[in-house]
Amino acid sequence: MSQYIKWFKEIGVKDVAEVGGKNASLGEMYNHLTPLGVKVPNGFAVTATAYRHYLDVNNLWEPLQKLFEDFNPDDINQLKRVGKTAREMIMKGEVPKDLKEEILKGYEKLKREYGEDVSLAVRSSATAEDSPTASFAGQNETYLNIKGDNNLLWAYKMCLASNFTDRSINYKYVHHFDPMKVYLSVVIMKMVRSDIGSSGVMFSIDTETGFRDVVFINAAWGLGENVVQGTIDPDAFYVHKPTFKKGHRAVLKRKRGSKEKMMVFSETLEKANLAEQFTKNVPTPIEKRMKFAITDEEILKLADWAMKIEEHYSEVNKRYTPMDMEWAKDGIDGELYMVQARPETVHSQEKITEFEIYRLKEKGKVLLTGNAVGEKIGAGRVKIMYSMAEADKFNEGDVLVAPTTSPDWEPVMKKASAIITETGGRTCHAAIVSRELGKPAVVGAKNATKVLHDNQPVTVSCAEGEIGKVYDGILPYEVEKVDISKLPRPKTKIMMNLGNPELAFSLAKLPVDGIGLARMEFIINNYIKAHPMAIKHPELLSDTERALIDELAFPYEGDAEDFFVKTLSEGVATIASCVYPKKCIVRMSDFKSNEYANLLGGRHFEPIEDNPMLGFRGAARYTHPNYAEGFELECKAMKRAIEEMGFDNIVLMIPFCRRVDEAKRVKRAMVEHGLDKVQIYMMCEIPNNVIQIDEFLQVYDGISIGTNDLTQLTLGVDRDSEIVAFDYDERDPGVKKMVQLAVEGAKRHNKYSGLCGQAPSDYPEFAEFLVKIGIESMSLNPDSVLKIIKDVAEMENDN
């Protein structure tokens, strides 16, 4: 057994001290997960003993140690000087003869396994890597597509030298590691030819919110360094673990990235002295940019592997261990491979009963948007930086703005109140480091260095969902700290209203009893953007409108109906996922005609109405010839979400149903569209719904009282009119009588009754009234939920 070389089959997680985190994990997967179908390319570790042997033979211990005497890692000039000197010392050394022979012997063995032409990935693996609180993500170097003995030995030395990159030295001091006691092991493994395939990063947890029920996957064309470094905007996919484990195979959510460049191998290897010569970035062809970098089948295979890897590591560690992984697709054999797995280091450390809720107290002009990293808010003066050479101008509390950041920038990042970059996805190194530092970051904020200017005051908000926003000026905000384990649980169910899927995972921690109102309108407006009838009748559209819809549908093989159904079903399922398996009540679309007309192609299909609030809306549309085909698309999407995607917690709800005959027609249409096994509720928001509650409940399975329209129509007040707004009041005895009659009617038929609206939150006496009449649930906006839980629990005790 060699002390310098250890093959993957010989090592596992117990060997971190000798082979480093990356190697130990590759060995662990190779030995225990390959039998479960997870593919790992073969290779070997050059050990920490070999690193120490290299320093011994070249007499480097003492001179390196001297560099760190009286060393101040916060002195950026000293950090640069020490790092450069240390790296030069390593590179001037020679690989000891016995070590050199063993490395080259291992290379020969890989050639026998994979063919003479095999190329190698040579990667650093630090012995302190992937500890529970420090990932060491991107601190050391990787060299790809290495061929030939001399190039391999050069790449090995470069990896050893990367133990002393500026960023790595600083990172060690920040995390209290002695730089002379972190030894460098090196991975030498078969190169997966993702340069002509695709690659990316995945997590077995949502990176921003810590939501445990999803696998998050980033993907791009070519080698994975662009995704890891954050120099491009990759595709993003989510898969829901609980429904997957029940046998449902569907992507929960997807977002196409711009993937503007791809990293490929250089064609010549004439001089082995620069990392850049082995790889280069080229523009991604437009057709590839428009497509997703992996298929649904591949997304689901990766998700399956992520769950198996998470389960294995959780078992080994005897505690829940979410994982941060890298994968690659070989363009030659078409196979997927796992090339790295390490424990996630941010959310795995959190207490899940405690969380902070950041809220802006007022909003201003939005200057920029991008991908939100974390859920916090930060404010300060802008400092634009293009390189670490400008680090001296950066002050504590400034907002760092840069084209991109890398882990080298950590000394500046830790001083920042917030971070903004022009490129990058939510799994890039800069995002990982921002999370570890607890800093809000907006990555992929295009043109940030042009839109913003030095010393400009800005507020960076990552507390409004997946889209991070940069506001003009310093805005006030508050932080609420909540320990949900100490909240009382009332008998009345407290649910939340939600329309924006981007907020779903961040709200999953709220101790609610489900979602009482999930609205479709946000998904149609922001993701689909096109009128449902325009999807069905492209022949009626202008050339420009058709071209815009074709562009939206391009990743779906140009099938606009498939685009509509998948986008709507995935948006609704994402909302349902955050409370699964608790109930999620989804209202079918309730745009007014003027709102529908604003959708792409909408002007061809909508009437012009004087009073759209009382016009062609809700149930009236669903079986009408002018919209029946659009409703069929909505039903197909809901059938897919419930049956194919497995979200059997979805209950559907019909809005603004004026007459019992209309209720019956809509129910028949839904059954014809395959929704015969689904519970269907009705919005109770028209006085006739209350007057004929018994008849309506012969058709539907329950009611949700919509206080906005019910108050408006009971009192005859236009809630949009400022002139009579003073007369709009849910507490009016007539409105309360309507609510009471509706609840009593539902009880008579032993059917569900709930209320969705802000009245219980705005008026404690209204909440108390609802508790007294025995309503089953109240559903409110998320920011009101915690208060109402406490209030209702107290009211129930008093009663």
Buried (B, 14 or more C-beta within 10 A) or exposed (E): EBEBBBBBEBBBBEBBEBBBBBBBBBBBBBBBBBEEEBBBBBBBBBBBBBBEBBBEBBEBEEEBEEBBEEBEBEEBEBBBEBBEBBBEBBEEBEBBEEBBEBBBEBBEBBEEEBEEEBBBBBBBBBBBBBBEEBBBBBBBBBBBBBBEEEBBBBBBBBBBBBBBBBBBBBBBBBBEBEBBEBBBBBBBBBBBBBBBBBBBBBBBBBBBBBBBBBBBBBBBBBBBBBBBBBBBBBBBBBBBBBBBEEEBBBBBBBBBBBBBBBBBBEEEBEEBEEEEBBBBBEEBEEEBBBBBBBEBEBBBBBBBBBBBBBBBBBEBEEEEBBBBBBBBBBBEEEBBBBBBBBBBBBBBEEEEEEBEBBBBEEEBEEBBBBBBBBBBBBBBBBBBBEEBEEBEEBEEEBBBBBBBBBBBBBBBBBBBBBBBBBBBBBBBBBBBBBBBBEBBBBBBBEEBBEBBEEEBBBBBBBBBBBBBBBBBEEBEBEEEEBEBEEBEEBEBBBBBBBBBBBBBBBBBBBBBBBBBBBBBBBBBBBBBBBBBBBBBBBEEBEEEBBEBBEEBBBBBEEEBBBBBBBBBBBBBBBBBBBBBEBBBBBBBBBBBBBBBBEBBBBBBBBEEBEEBBBBBBBBBBBBEEEBBEBBBBBBBBBBBBBBBBBBBBBBBBBBBBBBBEBBBBBBEBBBEBBBEEBBBBBBBBBBBBBBBBEBBBEBBBBBBBBBBBBBBBBBEBBBEEEEEEEBBBBEBEEBBEBBBBBBBBBBEBEBBBBBBBBBBBEBBEBBBBBBEBBBBBBBBBBBBBBBBBEBBBBBBEEE
